[in-house]
């Protein structure tokens, strides 16, 4: 009898455990990593904000990383304590959370933490502690000595950056001849041949040099001048349907703007650096945003054309000749407005590793 009673009790216990497991199975918590210039939401198994913070500190999975998700929180950052009171989440982390001096990294990790803790509505503000102490002067432009909200981080605190005034050299017949060739080849537009060398012509030359695999100087040097005479107009890497589309060529750091399988314009861009690469694949422009604010990095992204979560074409004042962004496709102010006008919501975008 005792054995039978034991077996019955055991069966009931197993049933209760299975029921409890079934009750929590499928429940998930929201976790926020970086995706391009914005926060990207993922979900993980869990039921409590503690689960969300632990998953946040663990970082993206391999699958998430392949999809372009990144974390700026230093690995092995410990969670010491998490409590809630009157809408404020007080989270105590180890000193690794404030390690380093990189402005962008510090701001991004703070936004990840605040968004993850306020997403489930368990709190509206977050008080950060490090080893039990409040911190200040660590995150540029953000006062963390008191509780902060995600709305506070989302509020722009700087003006939209404006390109510096153009400084053009006097007209030069040699420059005008090169501009006419750049127009014929699809790097400049009709009416751009004024013979004056400035940022517009330099950017067009850079795009030409990238496509032709010449040294990326942005100057009308001898090698570039010679190639201009024999070069052909760029052609799409892949044939597509009729209409407008874009191809982002990661190896050349060039974007081709295409209509009915003909390249309308080729522009120089800077895509994601090795630590934050632009994921190859087929996407579509899902919005046109004249002024897009990057909450994680607290900076403006004018003339944004997002096509993959937080990854977008956008204007940027600093566009190196190499891949240097957080995953977005940076463009010079000399071409960004044109690309913005060319695109429409729904326009296909293909990101290609090798062309």
N, C-alpha and C positions, 0 to 999 in steps of 0.2 A: 504493500500500500504506500509505504513511504517513497519507494522508487517511482511508483506511478504518479504520486502527488508532485514529486520533484520534476518529472518529465512534463507534467501539465503546467507547472509554474514556469519551467524553462520555455515551453512553447508560448505561453502568454507573454513572457519577457521579450522573446524574439519578435513576436507580433507587435508589441508596443514599440520596440526599436525600429522595426520596419515601417510602422505607421508614422512615427516621428520623422524618419528619414524621408518618407514619401511626402510628408507635409512640407518639408523644407526643400525637397528636390525641385529644381527649376527656378528657385528664387535667386535673383542676381542683384548685384550692386553696380552702380555706375562708377567708372574710373576714368580719369581724364589724363591723356598724354598729349604730346605735341604732334600735330599733323601739318607740316608746312609751317606757315606763320600763325596758325590758329590752334586752339585746343580741339582735340578729337575725342569723342566719347566712345568708350568700349564698356562692355559689361563682363563681370566675373561672378562666379558662384559666391554667394554670401547673403546675409540677412541684416547686417548691422554696419554702421559707419566704420567701426573698427576693422571689419573685413575689407571695406573699401580702401582704407588707408594702408593696410598691410599689402593688399594687391598693388596699390600705387607704388609703394616702396620696392616691390619685387620687380617692377619694370615690365615692358611689353614682352609678349610671347614672341617666338620666332615668326609665327604667322603674322602677328600684328606688325612686327618690324619689317617684314617683306611688303606689307601694305603701306608702309611709310610712317608708322607711329614711332615716336621717339620720346625718351624721358631725359630730363635735365637734372633729375634728382640723383645725387651721388649714390652709387651702389653701397649696400650694407648700411644704409642710414637706419638707425634703430628707432622704433616707436617706444617711448618710455611710458606715456600715459595719454589717455583721451577721455575727456569728460564734457558734459553738456549742462548748461544752466542758463535759463532765460534767453534762449535763442542764440547763445554764444557757445561755439565749440572751442574748447581749450585743448590744444594738442602740444605735447611735449616731445620733441625729437632730440636726437643726439647731435653733437657738433658737426658731424659730417654734412648735415643739411645746409650749413652756411659756409662750407669749404670752397675755396677758390675766390677769385676776384673778377671773373668774367661777368660783365653787366648783364648780357643777354641770358646767360645760364641762370644767374640768380633770380632774375625776374620771371623767367619761364617756370622754374621749379616752384616758386611761390604761387603762381597762378594755378599750376596743377593741383597743389595742395588745397587752396581755397575753393576752387571749383569742385573738387571731389567731395569736400566736406559739406558744401552747401547744396550740392545736387539733390540729395534725398530729402531736402527741406527739414532735416533734423536741426539745422542751424541756419541763421541768416548772416552771421558774422563768425570770423575765426580769430582767435587769439593764439599767436604762435609763441611757444616757449622753446628754448634750447637749453638742455640740461637744467630745467626748472626755472630759468631766468628769461625775462622779456628781453628782446633784442631791438636795437635801433641803429640806424646808420649803416645797415648791411645791404639793403635792397634799394638801389638808386631811385630816388624820387618817391619812395613808398615808406610811410611811417608805420612800422609794425609794433611800436610800443603799446598800441591799443588795438582792440579788435577791428578787423577790416572786412568788408563785404566784397563779393565778386563784382557787384555793380560799381564799386569804387575803382577797382582795377580796370573795368571796361570803359571808364570815362576818360576820354582823351585829355591829356594835360599839356600838350604841345601843339603849336600850329602846324598846318600842312606844309611840308618843306617845299620851297620853290627853287627851280633851277637858277643858277647864277646867270647874270647877263652874258650874252654871247659876245665874244671878242673875235671879230672877223678881220682877217688880213685884207689888204687891198685886192681888187680883182686881178686875176692872173690868167692869161690865155691857156697856159698848161693845165691849170686847175680846172678851168671850164671844159676843156677837152676830156679830162678824166671824169668830170661830173656827167657829161653827155653819155659817155660809155656806161657809167653806173646806172643811168636812167634806162638805157637800152637793155641792160642786163637784169634790171629789177631790184636794184639796191637803193636807188633814189627815185623820186617822183617827177613827173613833168613839171617844169617850172623851177626846179631846184638848181639848175645850172646858172649860177650867178657869177662864177669864177672866183668866189671868195672862200677860202679854206677856213672852216670852223667846226664846231661839234657835230653838225649834221653830216658833213662830208667825211669827217674822221670816223664816225660810227658806221657809215656806209662802207668805207674802205675796210674797216675791221670785219664787217660781215663778209665782204668779198674775200678777204684774206683767210678767214675761217673756212669758207666753202672751198676755196682753192688749195687749202692746206699750206698756206704761206706763213711766214713769221707774222705774229699778230701784233703789229705796231700801230695800226690806225693812221699810218702816214703814207704819203704818196712816194714811196721809195722806189728804187730802180727795179727791183723784182716785181713789185706790184704794178708799176707802170707798164712793164713789158707784158705781164700776163693779161692786163686789161685789153690789150690789142687782139688777143687770140681766144679769150674765154667765151664760153657759151652760157646762156641763161640757165640757172639751176632748174632741175626737174624734180618732181616729187619722188620720194623713195618708193611709195606705193601708189597704185592707181586706185582711185576711189570713185564714189558716186558723184553726180553733178552737184553743183553748189559749192559753198565755201567751207573750207576746213583748214586745219593747221597741223603741221608736223614739227615736233620738237626733236632735234637731232642732238643727242647728248654728246656724242663724240666730237662733233664739230662746233657745238655751242652756238647753233644757228636755229632759228625758227623759220619755216617756210609757210607763208600765207598763200593759200591755193584756192583757185576758183575754176571749176570744171576741168580739173586735172592740169591746169596751167599755173605756174608760180607767178603770183601777182607781185609779191615782194618777199625778199629774204632779209631778215634782220638779225643783228648780233644780240645774243642773250647770255645770261649767266644763270645756270640751273643749280641744283643742289650739290653742295660740296660732298666729299666722300663720306663724312659722318652723318649727313642728312640728305641722302640722294633723292632725286626726283624719280619716283617709281615708273618704269616703262609700262605701257599699256594703252588701251583705248578708252577715252573719256569724252565728255561733252561739257561745254560751258554751261553752267547752271544758273549764272547770275551775271549782271553787269552792275558794278558798284563804283561810283565815281570816287568815293572816299571810304576806304576800308581800314578800320582800326585793328591793329594786331594787339589784342589784350595781353598775350604772353610776353611780347617784347616791347610793348608800349611805344609803338611807332605807327606812322601812317603808311598805307599802301595805296597810293592814288591809282585811279583807272584800272581797278582790279577786275579780272575775268577769271573767277574760280572755276576749276574744272574737275578737281579731285579733292573733296573735303576742304582742308585749309591750304591747298596748293593752287596757285593762280598765276596767270600773267599779271604783272603790275609794274608800274613805274617805280624807279629807284634812282637816286642821284649817283650812287656808286655801283657801276656795272663793270666788274673786271673782265678781262678777256678769257677768264677761266671760270670753272664752276665754283661758286662761292656762297650760294644762298642757303636758306633753311629747307629747301625743297621746292620753292617757287621758281617761276621763270621771270627773272628781272629783265627790264627793258630800260633803255635810255629815254629821257624825256624827249629826245628828238624823234622817236618812233612810237612811243606809248599811246599817244592820242590817236594816231592813225590805226594802230592795231585795235584799239578800243572801238573805234567807229566801224572797222571792217567786220568785227565779230558780232554775233547775235546769240541769244540764249538758245541752246540746243546745238550750236556748231560743234562738229566732231573735232577732237584733239587727239592726235596720236603721238605718244612719246616713244622714241626709237633709240635703242642703245647704240647701234652701229648703222651707219648709212653707207 
